[in-house]
Amino acid sequence: MVTVRLYGRLTHRYDVKATQVPPGSLEEIIGAIVEKHPEIRPEDLKNARPIVKRAKAENDRQSGTQLQSGDELIFMSPVGGG
């Protein structure tokens, strides 16, 4: 499973701090999150910055397109101000 954590406005808006979904592409994972938590709007996740923490280091740069079991995906909502 991939652990997904929401930070910033996403946590406050949806009251979901973490969830687990099956491995896959970023689009597949967003779909799984929305299926598990229908109150979350997919647009909010697509507009957030995704940060991937790998379970193990890999040399293949192409591996970033698929998240593996044990990876952690963080969605940081955009921050504005000045």
C-alpha positions in Angstrom: 0.0 0.0 0.0 1.0 3.6 -0.5 0.5 5.9 2.5 -1.0 9.3 1.4 -0.8 12.3 3.7 -2.6 15.6 3.2 -1.1 18.9 4.6 -2.1 22.5 4.7 -5.6 23.6 3.6 -6.3 20.1 2.4 -6.3 18.7 6.0 -8.5 21.5 7.3 -10.9 21.3 4.4 -11.4 17.6 4.4 -10.4 16.5 7.9 -8.4 13.7 6.4 -4.7 13.5 7.5 -3.7 10.2 6.1 -5.0 7.2 4.2 -3.7 4.2 2.4 -4.3 3.2 -1.3 -3.0 0.6 -3.7 0.2 1.4 -5.7 -0.1 2.9 -9.1 0.4 6.1 -11.1 -0.3 9.5 -9.6 -3.6 9.6 -11.5 -4.6 6.2 -10.3 -3.8 7.1 -6.7 -5.8 10.3 -6.9 -8.7 8.2 -8.2 -8.3 5.8 -5.3 -8.3 8.6 -2.8 -11.4 10.1 -4.2 -13.1 6.7 -4.2 -12.2 6.1 -0.6 -13.0 9.7 0.4 -15.7 11.1 -1.9 -15.7 14.4 -0.2 -12.3 15.2 -1.6 -12.4 17.0 -4.9 -9.8 15.6 -7.4 -9.1 19.1 -8.6 -7.8 20.0 -5.1 -5.3 17.1 -5.2 -4.3 17.9 -8.8 -3.6 21.5 -7.8 -1.5 20.5 -4.8 2.2 19.7 -4.9 2.9 16.0 -4.7 6.0 14.9 -2.9 7.1 11.2 -3.0 9.2 9.6 -0.4 10.5 6.3 -1.6 10.6 3.2 0.5 14.0 2.4 -1.1 16.3 4.4 -3.3 16.2 3.5 -7.0 18.5 4.6 -9.8 15.9 4.5 -12.5 14.6 8.0 -13.0 11.5 6.7 -14.9 10.4 5.0 -11.7 8.8 8.3 -10.5 5.8 7.6 -12.7 4.7 4.7 -10.6 4.4 4.6 -6.8 5.3 1.3 -5.2 4.1 -0.4 -2.1 5.8 1.2 0.9 6.1 4.6 -0.7 4.7 7.7 1.0 2.9 10.4 -1.1 2.4 13.8 0.4 0.0 16.4 -1.0 0.9 20.0 0.0 -1.7 22.6 -0.8 -0.5 25.8 -2.4 0.2 28.6 -0.1 -0.3 32.3 -0.9 0.4 35.5 0.9 2.9 38.2 1.1 
